[in-house]
Amino acid sequence: MHPTLRLSLIVLLAPLCTVLGGSTPMNTVTAARIVGSDVLTGWHWPRGLPIEVILQFLAPSTPFSAGHRGIDLAAPAGTIVLAPADGTVSFAGVVVDRPVIALDHAGDLRSSFEPVEAKVAVGERVSAGQPIGVVGMGGHCSPDCFHFGVRLHGHYLSPLVLLGGVPRAVLLPRDPP
């Protein structure tokens, strides 16, 4: 299957997975510790293992509604943040009160990280796993975590879709036989 088609199918099915994820609601995955590398589509965790997701992606009901447009990963200030995939630094600076980095990736994907102090410059090419900055202070997540967001064609999606962390859908029969 073509990688773009596979990614499109994953993105389309991801909301269904969160609704039909089986008997374990997505909220119970909050604060999950990930100790292995479950990588999908060439994307990698933006920090070393183990990973602790302390706040999950919460899709807004409309593009401008409240929601949590990414995931928050436990990490004390000074933790090294890694590029999740090959890309180009499109932004490295301060937004409101926090340091932010944004990377553009193949397939019209963009990742963003806050509060993360850049160790890279705008226009610089980065490779998956390359250090791009360190966790700083500021924002909703400070001082012991950082926010990791991803957009596809300008629309937010859970980074877990690209990292293989979205539970498989379990389809149940409508009516008992």
C-alpha positions in Angstrom: 0.0 0.0 0.0 1.3 3.5 -0.9 2.6 5.3 2.3 0.5 8.4 1.6 -2.7 6.3 1.2 -1.8 4.3 4.4 -1.3 7.6 6.4 -4.6 9.0 5.0 -6.4 5.8 6.1 -4.8 6.0 9.6 -5.8 9.7 9.9 -9.4 9.0 8.8 -9.8 6.0 11.2 -8.1 7.5 14.2 -11.2 9.3 15.6 -13.1 6.0 15.2 -10.3 4.2 17.2 -10.7 6.6 20.1 -14.5 6.0 20.2 -14.4 2.3 19.6 -11.1 1.5 21.3 -12.6 -1.4 23.2 -13.3 -1.6 26.9 -10.4 0.8 27.8 -11.4 4.4 27.2 -8.6 6.7 26.0 -8.7 8.7 29.2 -7.3 5.7 31.1 -4.2 5.8 28.8 -3.3 9.1 30.4 -0.1 8.8 32.4 0.7 5.5 30.5 4.4 4.6 30.5 5.8 3.4 27.2 9.0 1.5 27.5 9.3 0.0 24.0 9.6 1.8 20.6 6.4 1.2 18.7 7.1 3.3 15.6 4.7 3.7 12.6 5.5 5.5 9.4 9.1 6.4 10.3 8.2 8.7 13.2 9.9 8.4 16.6 9.2 9.6 20.1 10.7 13.1 20.6 12.5 12.1 23.8 14.2 9.1 25.2 12.4 6.1 26.7 10.5 5.5 28.9 7.8 7.9 27.7 5.0 9.1 30.1 2.0 10.6 28.3 0.5 12.8 31.0 -2.3 14.5 28.9 -3.8 12.9 25.8 -5.0 14.6 22.5 -8.6 15.8 22.8 -10.0 16.7 19.4 -12.1 19.9 19.5 -15.7 19.6 18.2 -15.1 22.4 15.7 -11.8 23.9 14.4 -12.0 26.8 16.9 -13.5 24.9 20.0 -11.7 24.1 23.1 -9.5 20.9 23.0 -6.0 19.7 23.6 -4.3 19.7 20.2 -1.4 17.4 21.0 0.0 15.3 23.8 1.9 16.3 26.9 5.0 14.2 27.7 6.6 14.1 31.1 10.1 15.7 31.0 11.8 18.0 33.5 13.4 21.3 32.3 16.6 20.6 30.5 15.5 17.3 28.9 16.7 16.9 25.3 14.0 17.0 22.7 14.5 15.0 19.5 13.2 15.5 16.0 10.4 12.9 15.5 11.1 12.6 11.8 13.3 14.1 9.1 12.3 17.7 8.4 13.2 21.4 8.2 13.0 23.9 11.1 10.2 26.3 10.1 10.0 28.2 13.4 12.2 28.6 16.5 11.3 31.4 18.8 9.0 32.7 21.6 5.2 32.7 21.3 3.5 34.6 24.1 5.5 33.4 27.1 7.1 30.1 25.9 9.8 28.9 23.6 8.4 27.0 20.6 9.9 24.9 17.8 8.1 23.9 14.6 9.3 21.4 12.0 8.0 20.8 8.5 8.0 17.1 7.4 7.2 15.2 4.2 3.6 14.7 3.3 2.5 18.2 4.5 3.0 17.3 8.2 4.2 19.8 10.7 5.2 19.0 14.3 5.5 21.6 17.1 7.0 21.5 20.6 6.6 23.8 23.6 8.1 25.0 25.9 11.3 23.9 24.1 14.3 26.1 23.7 15.8 25.7 20.2 19.2 24.3 19.6 18.6 24.6 15.8 17.9 27.5 13.5 15.1 28.3 11.0 15.8 26.6 7.7 18.0 24.0 9.1 17.5 20.4 8.0 17.1 17.9 10.8 17.1 14.1 10.9 14.8 11.8 12.9 16.3 11.4 16.4 18.5 14.5 16.1 18.5 16.8 19.2 16.5 20.0 18.4 16.2 21.7 21.8 15.7 21.3 25.5 12.6 21.5 27.6 12.2 25.0 29.0 9.7 26.9 31.0 6.3 28.5 30.2 3.0 27.5 28.8 0.3 25.2 30.1 2.7 22.3 30.7 5.6 23.8 32.6 7.7 22.9 34.5 7.7 19.1 34.2 6.5 18.3 30.7 6.4 19.5 27.1 3.6 19.7 24.5 4.0 17.8 21.2 1.6 18.7 18.5 1.2 17.5 14.9 -0.8 18.9 11.9 -1.6 17.3 8.6 -2.6 19.7 5.9 -3.1 22.3 8.6 -5.5 20.1 10.7 -4.4 18.8 14.1 -4.2 15.1 14.8 -2.9 13.0 17.7 0.8 12.4 17.4 0.0 8.9 18.6 -1.4 8.2 15.1 2.1 8.5 13.8 3.8 6.7 16.7 1.6 3.6 16.7 0.0 4.5 20.1 -3.6 4.7 19.1 -5.4 1.5 20.2 -6.9 -0.7 17.5 -10.6 -0.4 16.9 -12.7 -3.3 18.2 -15.9 -3.6 16.2 -18.8 -5.2 18.1 -21.9 -6.7 16.6 -24.9 -4.3 16.6 -27.3 -7.0 17.9 -26.6 -10.2 19.6 -27.1 -13.2 17.3 
